[in-house]
Amino acid sequence: MSQPPLETVFQEWHDNQAIAEQMIPLIGRLYRRHNVVTTLYGRSLFNRSVIRILKDHRFVRKVEGTELSVQDTFPLIQAMAQLNLGPAHVDVGKLGVAFKKRGSGDAMAFMREELAEIIDGHDPGAGNGKPKDVVLYGFGRIGRILARVLIEKAGGGNLLRLRAIVVRGRGDIAKDLEKRASLLRRDSVHGPFNGTISIDTEARTLTANGNVIQVIYADSPADVDYTRYGIDNAVVVDNTGIWRDEEGLGQHLACKGVAKALLTAPGKGDIKNIVFGINHAEIGAEDRIISAASCTTNAIVPALKAINDEFGVAHGHVETVHAYTNDQNLIDNYHKGDRRGRSAPLNMVLTETGAAKAVVKALPEFAGKLTGNAIRVPIPNVSMAILNLTLEKETDAKTLNDYLRRMSIESTYQKQIDYVDSPEVVSSDFVGNRHAGIVDAKATIANGRNAVLYVWYDNEFGYSCQVIRILQHISNVHFRKLPRASE
């Protein structure tokens, strides 16, 4: 088959760039005015560059086996902009593929049919509702990424507002604020902050993309009265890991202005450990202290749930290959934990993980079925879980992969399970991935009842996105998702 002329290919690329440029203001208007989040197979199109939009369209070929371009989706977005839509998450990628399968035609008529339940659902006089106050207690790796995501999502119908961060006092307030701002502004792993940050030393605030964030200095939760800063009925997200039980985290609830506490680490005792997308429906109105479990638990539970539902899991072993963390030493020095005192950038460090046991808190049906261990490796971010499973039903690698690919694009787990089928991907390719875990299809091994699954995860960013989803849920920030996912 002959190749098209080089000039034709180059001109098509420029034409697609021009179309993507026209899409951006429409996508922004749908978000700002109508609380409509446009996505492409789960990947948000809002606040994205032209090149990112084109790349996300190219991604569809990998998961659906069919080409989708901005020329296919632009008419659908144009139609959406004219339909006075109510709040929703609309996957124009899935709609675009369905539209092509129909042989295209009248885009407006197609969208009227597909989005019928939200047409004329926008009430400009109703406003977006009252935002929920969020406080970050601790401003380390997870705290700063949570801040980035909350700032990015501010506005529209998200209704989560980052009001304050709580850190320990450092003496020179002006210098401390500058350092906090600098750490938010620049990140060696995740790159520069997408926006502007300014400091008000007198008011002790950081302003990031128009979000005024109070910096509160305190050595313990008991030192803080949030109502002094106009903060009320807030959710405090504890990123310190210092307190993991009900008594310790209950200190937050004793503060004026606090309604709930969310822990970004595995909780102890009777605290519910939540993996969003799996057991978040168990959160009741009476639950004022909640744990978002661990990054590894969030990575493996969705895949384990999906596999168990289809094939059954008799038993298995989870081996985590985990990026080193701030808990380890840069050079050999004393550490209370076994082996963790050895230099993190120079060694693979065998250590324990509670992820296998923690799975049971989200999936009780796995009680007694899993063992686990971990190896810390000399990279700063992105980890991998190797699931070595004995199944109840026989399968093969193709069948298992096809099933997991469908789960990643068609099921209610599409925000939790991502899927990649490339022989060249490595850990750095998944920095910034917003899913809980990413199935590496090329690495899957399955023969009869034995299966080995490799699941990548950004243990910082992907986990933080799961925490945000819990925040949205407990703050009653819910969106219709169209087209409806398969159950």
VENDA-V175643 format. One line per field, one symbol per residue. phi: phi as a letter, one per 40 degrees, with the letter a starting at -180 (. if undefined). psi: psi as a letter, one per 40 degrees, with the letter a starting at -180 (. if undefined). burial: b if it has 24 or more other ideal C-beta (glycine too) atoms within 12 Angstrom, else e. Layout:
# VENDA-V175643
phi = ???
psi = ???
burial = ???
This chain:
# VENDA-V175643
phi = .cccddccccccccccdccccccdcccccccccbfbccbbfgccccgbcdccccccccdddccbgbcbbccccdcccdcdcbbfccdabbccccccccccccgghcccccccccbdcbcfccbcccgcgccccbbbchbcdcdccdcdccccccgfbcgbbccabbbccbgccdcccccccccccbbcccgcccibbbbbcccfbbbbfgccbccbcacadccbbcccbgcafcccccbcgcbbbcccccccccccgbbabbccaccbgccccbbcgbbccccbcccbbbbcfbccdcccccccccccccbgbcaabbbbbbdcbcccccbdacacccgcccdccbbcbcacbcccccdcccbdccdgbbbaaabcbcbcagbabbbbbbccbcabccccccccccccbbccccccbbabbbcbcbdccbcgccccabccccccbaagccabbbbcaccbccccccccccdccccfcbbcbbccccc
psi = hiiiiddddddddddddddddddddddddddddefhhhigfehhehfiiddddddddddddddeeiihidddddddddddeeefiihihhgedddddddddefbbhddddddddfdeehfehgdeeaeihihhhhhhhfaddddddddddddeiabedfhhhdiihiiiechdddddddddddddhhddeaihgaihihhddefihhhfehhhhhhhieideehhdddeehifihhhhededheiddddedddeihehdihhhfihiibehhhhhhedfdeehidehehiheaiddddddddddddddddehhdiihhhhhhiiiediidihihhdihdeeihdeeihhhiiieddddddddgdeeheeiiiiihhifieihihhhhhihidiiaiddddddddddddeeieededhihhgheeiideeeheheidihhgddehhhhbehihhhhihhecdddddddddddddeefgiiihiihii.
burial = eeeeeeeeeeeeeeebbebbeebbebbbbbbbbbbbbbbbbbbbbbbbeeebbbebbbbbebbbeeebbbbbbbbbbbbbbebebbbbbbbbbbbbbbbbeeeeeebeebbeebbeebbebbeeeeebeebbbbbbbbbbbbbbbbbbbbbbbbbbbbbbbbbbbbbeeeeeeeebbeebbebbbebebbeebeeebebeeeebbbbbbebbbbbbebeebeebebeebebebbbbbbbbbebbeeebbbbbbebebbbbbbbbbbbbeebbbbbbbbbbebbeeebbbbbbbbbbbbbbbbbbbbbbbebbbebbbbbbbbbbbeebbeeeeeeeeeebebebeeeebebebbbbbbbbbbbeebeebbbbbbbbbebbbbbbbbbbbbbeeebebeebbbbbbebbbbbbbbbbbbbbbeeebebeebbbbbbbbbbbbebbebeeebbbbbbbbbbbbbbbbbbbbbbbbbbebebebbbebee
